[in-house]
Amino acid sequence: MSGGQPETKFGRRGIAVAALLLTASALALLRPAPAFSQETELRGEVSESAILADQQRKARQLRAQGSLDQTPPAAAAAQDTAPTTYQPSSPGAVADDDQAAGATDSIFDQPQATDDPLAGTKAPAKPRRPSTAAQRAQDAKADTKSNTKTADKKKAKKKAGEATDSTTTGATTSTDDQADAAATDDDGSNRRAVTIDSVDKQKLDPGQERTASIDGQKVKLEVDPFAAPGVKVGTFVFRPTLEQGFTATSNADSSSTGKSAVLSETALHFTATSDWRENSALITGYGQFRNSVSGEKIKDAQGRIEGQLNIDLDNELRAIAKLGYEAAPESASAPDAVAGVDHQPLRQTVDGSLGIEKDVGKMRYTLTGAVSHDFYGDAELTDGTTLSQKDQDNTLYTATLRTGYQISPALTPFTEVELGRRVYDLRLDTDGFDRASKRVGARVGVELDMGDKLSGEFSVGWLREALDDSRLPAIAGPSVNADLKWSPERGTTIGLTGKTEVETTTTADQSGDILYSGRLTGERQIRANLTANSALGLDWRDYTGSDGHDMILSAEAGLTWWLNRNAGVTTKVRTEKLTSNLPGRDYTANSIYLGLKVQR
């Protein structure tokens, strides 16, 4: 007892113990926390994977701190009593003495209670840090690939150490920890500290395969790289071709009295194809103008334009409509050619047709109605007078029924019947003959459709046109029609065309004649920009009411050399010979042509 004061329950020993506890608490506050004892920012150059791992570690510590703050006191007390194990965040770090393996408990630790009823209960372990081994290993692998062979060896060793440390640290993490890391990435707390400058400074891998440019990609080769590309006009693709050249010929007008000349020729061809979804339309046309440069005086023009419209109707019906106009001078070798004129009169033709097609199973039915009107201009004679040709103006009406049976998609045989009526504008011509007539025809043939290999049709039959005037015999004879295209090999096309026409006349006591025309054409693409073409022709004219006949043989060969897709040089040679058993009709014409062709 000191100073007469009674001695307390604890006494001096208790006061000393309390003082030691206060001193230990003050020292513990001054010592840095283990979780933040090592900061990655204090080290040297750090890789992006290390920065990412450090940011993830800080985020998890902050989240753990927040969860501890919200933990009930009893659970917090239990977690505080759980032992913690030091986990270094960088290679070479050494644990504190009190955290080292085998170290004894500190004198400042709380004494364990012996009479605590919860002493046998295990305290819940603190949530362990999620593993980033997979992410860090992937980043380390990417960094290793991005380095060149001349990269700094020290940086390579450092990155290898970081990868080893991250693999060791994450080897003990569980699947639940990986799910926690995924959730951390999803909530946006995991953001890579990558800037645009850091991406630009990355070194390229010399072994990485380069991606070809867009221009270097494989492009499908065109079938005809020098074909006209066309111009879009509304809903049509317009492809015009203009040709200008000169022809040297031995017979300028292809007549028995023709003379040599040099002609300037200008030709315009065009096609316009519709760009519609269901139906289709096609417009074709040409025009040719000839003018003498020297020799026999020739000045004429001719041309044709034709349109076709295909419409799909209901119930397997299809409609095909055609309309055309043609203007050309009468040929000097025609049976009705006018003698003693400066130039032959102009002959104009307007024609049109409408056809309906119907498929019933394998049967094919086609009904076509057609109208053609010919009218002639006046002939200007050399003496200054004119001769009217109006008595030759006539209109032909025809109706044709075709019935076919499709044996296969490539072969369809058919039969065809034609009925018609020809009417003249003048009931009687200048000689008093009534030249109106009735027309009857029958044919059998076959349609072929083998794609690009062979396509078209061929038919034979009989055609007869009986005049109303009983003094004039009927024009009758075999009928042959053909329109075939055959391609024996790629780049080669052979065509065969043939037709049978009835030619009328206003010559006294004569009915007219039948003209058979046939053309065999060939085209060969020698190179992509060089095309050769050739043609053989045979015309046979059989005069009705006499044994007279004409035979016309022709041959032609040409070359077209394309300078580019829009321009080319073309040349051709041609010979034509007419032989007749009638006087004053024989002639021979040879010519050569050179010109420039422009297309779009």
Secondary structure, DSSP 4 states (H G I P E B T S, - for coil): -BTTBPPPSSHHHHHHHHHHHHHHHHHHHHSPPGGGSS-GGGSSS--HHHHHHHHHHHHHHHHHHHHHHTS-HHHHHHHHTS------SSTT----GGGSTTPPPPTTSPPPPSS-TTTTSPPPPPPPPPP-HHHHHHHHHHHHHHS-TTS-HHHHHHHHHHHHHHHHHHTT--HHHHHHHHHHHHTT-------HHHHHTSPPPTTSPPPPPGGGS--PPPS-TTS---EEETTEEEEEEEEEEEEEES-TT-STT---EEEEEEEEEEEEEE--SS-EEEEEEEEEEEEEEEES--EEEEEEEEEEEEEE-STTEEEEEEEEEEEEEPPTTSTTPPSSBSSPPEEEEEEEEEEEEEEETTEEEEEEEEEEEEEEPPEEBTTS-EE--GGG-EEEEEEEEEEEE-SBTTEEEEEEEEEEEEEESSSS-TTS----EEEEEEEEEEEEE-TTSEEEEEEEEEEEEEESSTTS--EEEEEEEEEEEE-SSTTEEEEEEEEEEEEE--STT--EEEEEEEEEEEEEEEETTEEEEEEEEEEEEEETTSS-EEEEEEEEEEEEEESSSSEEEEEEEEEEEEEESSTT--EEEEEEEEEEEEE-
